[in-house]
Amino acid sequence: MPLITLAVCDDVRWELGKKLTLVGFYGRTIQVASVPITLPKLCIFAQFDPEPYERVSLRLIAPGDVLIMEVLDQPAPECPKTEIPMEFVQTHLVFYVAPMVFSATGTYRVEYSFQRGPTYKSSFYVGLDPSLGIGTVPPAV
């Protein structure tokens, strides 16, 4: 189940027609005016090639190897039953942290461990941008 995409955003909405809307997309960098700072919610969206793994564990790790969140032994997404060729099929995992407190700047790691399968690691960076104002996050448009 190779990791295709990791996206960090404010929300993920499931739409009709099996579409997804990523709201408040940060890319791989979240810029804040200062730390610590609390976001109301942070979503981590991952897209994988489908594989028949049954269980998955997730970890979110802050700079200094501080474990923020760990979700163990959850059902993995099933391979979709479709007439679409398998090379075009993906599965999705979304997890939410609410509220999300960033206590430090630096690299935050996301790890997905599949039962009897691989562990995939990705990361995003939280950095300072004083032009944003004291302790504020830019408003959603």
Secondary structure, DSSP 8 states (H G I E B T S, - for coil): --EEEEEEESEEEEEGGGEEEEES--BTEEEESSSSEEES-EEEEEEE------EEEEEEEETTTEEEEEEEEEE-------SS-GGG--EEEEEEESSEEE-S-EEEEEEEEETTS-EEEEEEEEEE-GGG-TT------
